[in-house]
Amino acid sequence: MSTTAEQRMGLRWLASRGRRVATPTPYIDALLVTRNAVTIRSVPWFLLFGVLALVGAVGHVRLFGAAVSTPAYFGCFVVQLTIWRGVRSRQRQLAKHTRPWPGAVTKPLSGWFIAAGVLAYGGGAALALSMLSAAPAYAAGWLTLLGVSLLCGGGILISFVRAPVLAEDESSFAVYRRLLAENLHGASPSFAAVPPILDVVTHRLPPGYGPLLVAYAGLVVVAELIAYVRGRRPLPPGHYGVPLPDQSTVDLSPPESGLA
């Protein structure tokens, strides 16, 4: 059962997608709770991923030298994996009470999201390779971080795409599809492209590469932002819960602080 804060967050989520309800259906309520995955139970996983990231960061620095982007990359890995673990844990709990979805299921990735991934990893690898002769240690280190980021993001992506569909009717299926589009951003290509910007002002890069890194990161962020905005399209007509009267308002105040 969701808490009052979680219910309010779910109502805001539905209202922002054109479905203003006083109370969601029980299943949609449970489905929306899977969004709020960072709780006190996430702390052990955060610490575990944090220790592994610290070991990895120290090893990376010893092999390739220090760069400000290195801890930023490993910090992104910790955040990504902690959120992914929390969401998938709640999804598995709900899946135990969900019958297999009988309808046709397609889970296409947004074209803009794919473009952001190609730019992040393909463009990043091309830039790193072009630096090999001028800054071999930095270039090799960046290629390694891009590889780890690809493994981390790819694993998260596959986990969400291959997960069982959580739906009991067409309305809850529509909610599931929107949540899936959000969850895929846990494999955000921007996490691979943005950290090197820190090295533009703190690391001695080869001449001319500062503007290239900024432009590279900017293109990835814009492409992913477009994918995110397009994924927020309104929900189709359906039964999402007890509808609000036309003049009623949804409580848009932020939830109470603190971990659940």
C-alpha positions as CSV (number, residue, x, y, z in Angstrom):
1,M,0.0,0.0,0.0
2,S,1.4,3.4,-0.9
3,T,1.9,6.2,1.6
4,T,0.1,9.5,1.4
5,A,3.2,11.1,-0.1
6,E,3.4,8.4,-2.8
7,Q,-0.2,8.7,-3.6
8,R,0.1,12.4,-4.1
9,M,3.1,11.9,-6.4
10,G,1.0,9.4,-8.4
11,L,-1.9,11.9,-8.7
12,R,0.5,14.6,-9.9
13,W,2.0,12.1,-12.4
14,L,-1.4,11.3,-13.8
15,A,-2.6,14.9,-13.9
16,S,0.6,16.0,-15.8
17,R,-0.4,13.4,-18.5
18,G,-4.0,14.6,-18.8
19,R,-5.7,12.2,-16.4
20,R,-6.9,14.0,-13.3
21,V,-8.3,11.6,-10.8
22,A,-9.3,11.7,-7.1
23,T,-8.1,8.2,-6.5
24,P,-6.3,5.9,-9.0
25,T,-7.4,2.4,-9.5
26,P,-5.7,0.0,-7.1
27,Y,-3.4,-1.5,-9.7
28,I,-2.4,1.8,-11.3
29,D,-1.7,3.1,-7.7
30,A,0.6,0.1,-7.1
31,L,2.2,0.6,-10.5
32,L,2.9,4.2,-9.9
33,V,4.5,3.4,-6.5
34,T,7.3,1.5,-8.4
35,R,8.5,5.0,-9.5
36,N,9.5,6.0,-6.0
37,A,12.2,3.5,-5.6
38,V,14.9,5.4,-3.5
39,T,14.0,4.5,0.1
40,I,15.8,3.6,3.2
41,R,16.1,0.1,1.9
42,S,18.3,1.4,-1.0
43,V,21.0,2.5,1.4
44,P,22.8,-1.0,1.6
45,W,22.8,-1.2,-2.2
46,F,24.0,2.4,-2.5
47,L,26.9,1.6,-0.1
48,L,27.7,-1.6,-2.0
49,F,27.8,0.1,-5.4
50,G,29.7,3.0,-3.8
51,V,32.4,0.7,-2.5
52,L,32.7,-1.0,-5.9
53,A,32.8,2.3,-7.6
54,L,35.5,3.6,-5.3
55,V,37.7,0.6,-5.9
56,G,37.2,1.0,-9.7
57,A,37.9,4.7,-9.6
58,V,41.2,4.2,-7.6
59,G,42.3,1.5,-10.1
60,H,41.4,3.7,-13.0
61,V,43.4,6.6,-11.7
62,R,46.4,4.4,-11.1
63,L,46.3,3.1,-14.7
64,F,45.4,6.2,-16.6
65,G,46.1,9.2,-14.3
66,A,43.8,11.6,-12.5
67,A,41.0,13.4,-14.3
68,V,38.0,15.2,-12.7
69,S,35.7,13.3,-15.0
70,T,36.7,10.0,-13.4
71,P,34.9,10.3,-10.1
72,A,32.0,11.9,-11.9
73,Y,31.7,8.8,-14.1
74,F,31.8,6.4,-11.1
75,G,29.4,8.6,-9.2
76,C,26.9,8.3,-12.1
77,F,27.3,4.5,-12.0
78,V,26.4,4.4,-8.4
79,V,23.3,6.6,-8.9
80,Q,22.2,4.7,-11.9
81,L,22.6,1.2,-10.3
82,T,20.9,2.2,-7.0
83,I,17.8,3.6,-8.7
84,W,17.7,0.7,-11.1
85,R,17.9,-1.8,-8.2
86,G,15.1,0.0,-6.4
87,V,12.7,0.2,-9.3
88,R,13.2,-3.4,-10.4
89,S,12.8,-4.7,-6.8
90,R,9.4,-3.0,-6.6
91,Q,8.4,-4.2,-10.1
92,R,9.2,-7.8,-9.1
93,Q,7.0,-7.5,-6.1
94,L,4.1,-6.3,-8.2
95,A,4.8,-8.9,-10.9
96,K,4.1,-11.6,-8.3
97,H,0.5,-10.4,-8.3
98,T,0.1,-9.7,-12.0
99,R,-1.1,-12.2,-14.6
100,P,0.9,-12.3,-17.9
101,W,-0.3,-9.6,-20.3
102,P,-2.3,-11.2,-23.1
103,G,-2.1,-8.4,-25.6
104,A,0.5,-7.6,-28.2
105,V,3.5,-6.1,-26.6
106,T,6.0,-3.9,-28.5
107,K,8.7,-2.0,-26.6
108,P,10.4,0.2,-29.2
109,L,13.1,2.6,-28.1
110,S,12.5,6.2,-29.1
111,G,14.4,7.2,-32.1
112,W,15.7,10.2,-30.3
113,F,16.9,8.1,-27.4
114,I,18.8,5.8,-29.9
115,A,20.3,8.9,-31.5
116,A,21.5,10.1,-28.1
117,G,23.1,6.7,-27.4
118,V,24.8,6.6,-30.8
119,L,26.1,10.2,-30.3
120,A,27.3,9.5,-26.7
121,Y,29.2,6.2,-27.3
122,G,30.0,6.5,-31.0
123,G,30.9,10.2,-30.9
124,G,32.8,9.8,-27.6
125,A,34.8,6.9,-28.9
126,A,35.6,8.8,-32.1
127,L,36.8,11.8,-30.1
128,A,38.9,9.6,-27.7
129,L,40.5,7.8,-30.6
130,S,41.4,11.0,-32.3
131,M,43.2,12.1,-29.0
132,L,45.4,8.9,-28.8
133,S,48.5,10.4,-30.4
134,A,48.3,13.7,-28.5
135,A,47.0,12.5,-25.1
136,P,47.3,8.7,-25.0
137,A,46.7,8.2,-21.3
138,Y,43.6,10.4,-21.2
139,A,42.2,9.0,-24.4
140,A,42.7,5.4,-23.2
141,G,41.1,6.2,-19.9
142,W,38.1,7.9,-21.5
143,L,37.6,4.9,-23.8
144,T,37.7,2.6,-20.8
145,L,35.1,4.8,-18.9
146,L,32.9,4.8,-22.0
147,G,33.1,1.0,-22.1
148,V,32.1,0.7,-18.5
149,S,29.3,3.2,-19.0
150,L,28.0,1.2,-22.0
151,L,28.0,-2.0,-19.9
152,C,26.2,-0.3,-17.0
153,G,23.6,1.5,-19.2
154,G,23.2,-1.5,-21.5
155,G,22.5,-3.8,-18.6
156,I,19.9,-1.4,-17.2
157,L,18.3,-1.0,-20.6
158,I,18.0,-4.7,-21.2
159,S,16.7,-5.3,-17.7
160,F,13.8,-2.9,-18.2
161,V,13.0,-3.9,-21.8
162,R,12.9,-7.6,-21.0
163,A,11.0,-7.3,-17.8
164,P,7.4,-8.7,-17.7
165,V,4.7,-6.3,-18.6
166,L,2.9,-5.0,-15.5
167,A,-0.7,-4.4,-16.6
168,E,-4.2,-5.7,-16.0
169,D,-6.2,-3.7,-18.5
170,E,-5.6,-1.2,-21.3
171,S,-5.4,1.8,-19.0
172,S,-2.8,0.3,-16.7
173,F,-0.9,-0.9,-19.8
174,A,-0.8,2.7,-21.0
175,V,0.6,3.8,-17.7
176,Y,3.2,0.9,-17.8
177,R,4.3,2.1,-21.3
178,R,4.9,5.6,-20.1
179,L,6.7,4.4,-17.0
180,L,8.9,2.2,-19.2
181,A,9.8,5.2,-21.3
182,E,10.9,7.0,-18.1
183,N,12.8,4.0,-16.7
184,L,14.8,3.7,-19.9
185,H,16.4,7.0,-19.0
186,G,18.1,5.1,-16.1
187,A,20.5,4.1,-18.9
188,S,20.9,7.8,-19.8
189,P,23.4,8.4,-22.6
190,S,24.0,11.8,-21.0
191,F,25.7,10.1,-18.1
192,A,28.4,9.0,-20.6
193,A,28.7,12.3,-22.4
194,V,28.5,15.0,-19.7
195,P,31.4,14.2,-17.2
196,P,34.2,15.0,-19.7
197,I,33.0,18.6,-19.7
198,L,34.6,18.8,-16.3
199,D,38.0,18.2,-17.9
200,V,37.6,21.1,-20.3
201,V,38.6,23.5,-17.5
202,T,40.6,21.3,-15.2
203,H,42.6,19.0,-17.5
204,R,45.2,19.8,-20.1
205,L,43.4,18.6,-23.2
206,P,44.9,18.8,-26.7
207,P,44.3,22.2,-28.4
208,G,40.8,22.6,-29.9
209,Y,39.2,19.7,-28.0
210,G,37.5,21.8,-25.3
211,P,34.8,23.2,-27.7
212,L,34.4,19.8,-29.3
213,L,33.7,18.1,-25.9
214,V,31.2,20.8,-25.0
215,A,29.4,20.5,-28.4
216,Y,29.5,16.7,-28.1
217,A,27.9,16.7,-24.7
218,G,25.3,19.3,-25.7
219,L,24.1,17.3,-28.7
220,V,23.7,14.2,-26.5
221,V,21.7,16.1,-23.8
222,V,19.5,17.8,-26.4
223,A,18.7,14.5,-28.2
224,E,17.9,12.8,-24.9
225,L,15.8,15.7,-23.7
226,I,13.7,15.5,-26.8
227,A,13.2,11.8,-26.2
228,Y,12.1,12.5,-22.7
229,V,9.7,15.2,-23.6
230,R,8.1,13.1,-26.4
231,G,7.7,10.3,-23.9
232,R,5.6,12.5,-21.7
233,R,2.7,12.6,-24.2
234,P,-0.9,12.5,-22.7
235,L,-2.3,9.1,-21.7
236,P,-5.1,7.8,-24.0
237,P,-8.8,7.8,-22.8
238,G,-9.5,5.0,-20.3
239,H,-10.4,4.3,-16.7
240,Y,-7.5,5.5,-14.5
241,G,-9.5,5.9,-11.3
242,V,-12.2,8.0,-9.8
243,P,-12.3,11.2,-11.9
244,L,-12.2,14.6,-10.3
245,P,-15.0,17.1,-10.9
246,D,-14.2,19.7,-13.5
247,Q,-13.5,22.5,-11.1
248,S,-11.4,20.4,-8.7
249,T,-7.6,20.8,-8.5
250,V,-4.9,18.3,-7.9
251,D,-2.5,18.8,-4.9
252,L,0.7,19.8,-6.6
253,S,2.6,20.5,-3.4
254,P,5.9,18.6,-3.0
255,P,5.7,15.4,-0.9
256,E,7.0,15.4,2.6
257,S,10.8,15.1,2.9
258,G,12.4,11.9,4.2
259,L,12.9,8.4,3.1
260,A,10.1,5.9,3.2
